[in-house]
Structure formats: C-alpha cells, structure tokens
Amino acid sequence: MIPNYGDKYGAEALFSPKEVIEMGGGGLPDVPPAVVLGYQPKLTEFVEPRADSPVQIVRSQSLYPVTETVGYVPVHEWGTGAPISAMVTENVIAAGAEAVVLLGGAAGLQTDTPPEAAILPTDAIRDEGVSYHYVPDEVSVTPTASLVDNLDGALSEAGFDTPRGTTWTTGAFYRETVPEIRAYGDDGVITLDMESAAIWAVCQYRGVDTASVHEQGGVLTPEEWQPETHQNRGVTEMFDPVVVGLENHLSDT
C-alpha cells in the first residue's frame, strides 16, 4: 500500500520546491505561465534553435522560453519516469507555471490507432508510486478538461487525428506483463506511459492545469512489441500546435 504512512495527505512537507530553488541564491527564476515537458532528444533539437537563452531553474535543470507565455523543459536530460517528472513539475510550478503539458512518446495498446495521431489521454491507471503521495487511491487523477479541449482544437487544426482515452502509467518498464497488456488492451486503454499520472497528480495537488499529448512510439500487443511505427509527423510537428493550444487556454482562463 502506498503511501506506507497512511496519515500523510494533510501533513506538511519538511521542505518545499520553492525553498530548494531559492537555495541557489538567485531567487525564483522568471518562468512563463505555460510549460511543455519534453522527453525526446529530437524534440529538444527542434526547439532549442527557436528558443531564447535558457533560464536555470534549479541545479542543471533549465527552461527554454519559446514565446512570452510558453517555455520548454528537456526532461530527458535528467532521466525519464514518474519521480524525475514529478520533481521537474514541482520546480516549474514553484517558479510560476500555471499549466504544464507533457509532450512525448508512449506505447500504443490499440492496433487501430493511426500511427501519426496526437493522442490525448483523459484519465490514468495509476500503476506507479509517485501519484499516491499526492492524491489518495480513491481519488481520480485526470488532466484539465478545458486544456485538453484547447490542445485538441489546435492539433486538429494542424491536421492531426486526436483520439482520446485512458493511459496506463507504470514505472516498471521490464514488468509490463502479457496478462496486463491483454487486459488493458481489451478494456480500450489507448496508451502506456511512465509519467502522466505523476505529473497530473502533482498539478492536481498544486492547483495547476495539466494535460498530456502522446506520440505513438510503438505498439504493444499480447503477442509482440512493435517498437517502431512508420510516421512522417510526430512530436516535432505537434510542438507548434501544442504551443497554440496552451496560449489559447491561457487566454480563456
């Protein structure tokens, strides 16, 4: 059972993200109100030449301002998975972010999902540990519906299919078992990722808007793992519409 210590949700943490950031001595950095979290080097290579000089958040974590209202953080430079993603999310929120969007790859669990789709998860199967330290098991962890709608509108306008559905978030990469894949596939779960539930839980706890956009980076079936999908459009082509969707969302709120 996670958390092991049950009476934790109303308890005060020993230190906060704001305190950790301020330990660097420069105060809180100037972070745009919307932040895109990136998980693939190809996306960072696309964004960096278009962005302003990076802003240091804490230690080696940096944010690249893309527009006046949207910044980009290359999470993959520190790792992947729920713990790293939760810490980066906490840091950008402490520095002023009001909306956080994951833009990254995920395994598809449905063979009929178009390979170039921009998948928009709408709820999560929480099979990692981080989210349970923010939100109790009996409470759903979900993205912000209005932000999902704004992302959907911008991505659809850019010509992407935008299927929605449940994502299965697990931190156990080598324990994605055949019975689980079969059961979740039969239930219509659309993707498998390692971060969404944790990011959404942090944002839900902190009162910040959030969503995920998935590129389908392979397909899992009970019979095999197909690690590659043939696609001409992926996260790099999704980036600009995601920025537009975030800007539209900010103007609506």
N, C-alpha and C positions, 0 to 999 in steps of 0.2 A: 504494500500500500504506500503510495506516495501522496503527500509527504509523510515521512516516518513519524514526525512530531505533529500530531493532529491539530492542535490549537495554535495555528500559525498565521491564519489569514488576517487577523486583526492586530498582529504583533508588529512592532516597529523594528525595521532592519538596523543592524549595527552601523552601517554607513550607506550613503546614497550615491547614485551615479553622479549627481552634481558635485558632491564632495570629492569624488575621485578625479573628475575633470579639473576641478579647481586646484588640485594638488600639483598640477603642472606649473602653477604660478602665473599663468596668463589670464586667469578668469575664464568665463564661458566664451566659447568661440561664436562667431556670427554665422548661424546655420539657417538656410532657407526654411520656410514653413513646411515644405514637402520634400521628402527624401525617397529616392529609389535605391534599393539594396540590390547589388549585382553579384552574381555567383560564377560568372564565366569570364576567363581572360579575353575572349573575343569581344565581349560587350565592353569591357574596360578599354580595350584598344580602340574601339569605336568612339567611346565617349571622351576620353582624355584630350584628344586634339581639339575638340569642340568646346571644352570647358575652360573656365578661368583657373587661376592658380589654386592649388588645393589648400583647404583650411584644415589645420590639425585639430582633431577633436580630443583625443587622449592617447598618449604614448605614440605608437606608429599608425593609429587609425586616422585617416584623412577623408575629407569630403570634397568633391569637385563641384563647384557651383556651375550649373548648366544654364539656368535662366535666373531672373531675380527671385523666383519663387520655388525653384526645384533644384535640388542637389543630388549628387550620385556618390554612393559609397561602395567601393570594391571589396565586399566582404570576403571574397575568395582569397584575398591576400593574407588573411589571418586564419583561414580554415573554412569548414562548412559544418552544417548541422545545427541543432537547436541551441546548445549552450553559447556558441560564438554569436549566433544570430540574435539571441536574446540580449546579450551584453551590448552589441552594437546598437540594437534598437533602443535599449535603455539610454545609451550615451547620446544618441541624436535627439531623443525626446528631452533629455535633461538640458540639452543645448538649444532647445526651442522648436523642434519639429512638431508639427500638428497633424501630419499624415505621413505614413510610412507604407511603401509598396515594395513587395518582393517581386523582382523580375528575373526569372531563372528557369532552368530546365527541371523537368520532372518525368518520371516514367509513366507512360500511359497504361491503363488497365483495361481499356476498351479498344478492340481492334478496329472499330468503325470510326474512331475519331480522326478527322483529317490531319495529316502529318504536319501541315503548316498552320494549324489552329492556334489561336491565343486563348488558352484555357483559363477560365475564371472560376476557381474554387469558391463555393458558397458555404461550406461547413467542413469540419475536420473530424476524422477519427484520431483521437489523441493517444498515440502509441509511443510517446517519448516521455521524458520525465520533467522537463523544464516547466511546461504549461501548468502542471499540478501544484507548483509552488506559487503560482499567481492566482489561479482560478480553481475552485473545488471541482471534484469529479462530476458532481451533479449539475453543474452549470455549463451550458454550451459555450464553446469558443468559436466565434464566427467573424468574418470580415464585416466592414461597414457597408451596408446595402447601397447607400447612395453613392459611395465611392466606386463600388463595383459597377453600378449603372453608368457612371461617367466614364470609366475605363472602357466599358463595353461600347458606349457610343463612339468614342474616339477610335478604338480599334476596328470597329465595324466600318466606320467611315473610311478607314485606311485599307479596307478590303479583306480583313481577317474574319474567318469564322470564329465565333466566340462561345463555344459550348461551356455550360456551367455544370457543376456537380460537386460531389464530396471528394476531398483529398484525404488519403491515408498518410499521416505523418508519423514516421518511425525513425529512431536513431540507430537502429540495429541493421546496418547495411547488409551484413552477411547472415542475417537471420530472417530474411524475407522468405517465408516458407511456402511450399506449394499449396498446402491447405488454405493458408491465409489468402494467397493470390487468387485461388479459385473462388473462395467465399466472397471476397470483396469485389472481384470482377462480376460474379453473378448478381451481387447486390447493386451493381451500377456505379460503383466508386470509379471516378474518372482518372485520377492520378495518384501517384505515390511520390511523396517528397520527404525531406528531412527537417524542414524549417517552419512551415506555415503555422502550425498550431502554436508553436512557441512565440513567434512574432505577434500573432493575433492576441495571444494571452497577455503579453506584456502591454500591448496597446490598449487592450480592454481594461486592464488594471490601471493604467495611467490616464485613461480617458482620451485617447488619441485615435484618429481614424486610421484604418488599415485595410489592405487587400493584397492578393497575390495574383500574378499573371504567370502562367506556365507555358513554356515552350515544351513540346513533347520530344524528349530526348531518348527515344527508345520505347519499346512496348514489352510489358511482362504478361505472359500467359502461363497457365499451369504446366504447359509443355516446354516452354523455352523463354529465354531472354533475348530479345532482338535489340541490341544496344544502339543501333543506328537507324535513323529514319531519313528518307530521301526528301529534302526540303530546300527550297530556294529562299525562303523567308523564315527568320527566327527572331531571337531576342534583339538583334541589332536593328532589324526593321520594325520591331514592336516599340523600341525605345521612344521615338518621337511621339507616336500616338499616346503612349503612357504619360509622357510629359504633358501633352494637351489634356488628357483626361484628368490629371492631377490639378492643372491650372483651372479647368472648368469646375472641378469640385470645390476648390478654394473660393472661387468667385461665387459659388452657390451658397456657401456656408457663412 
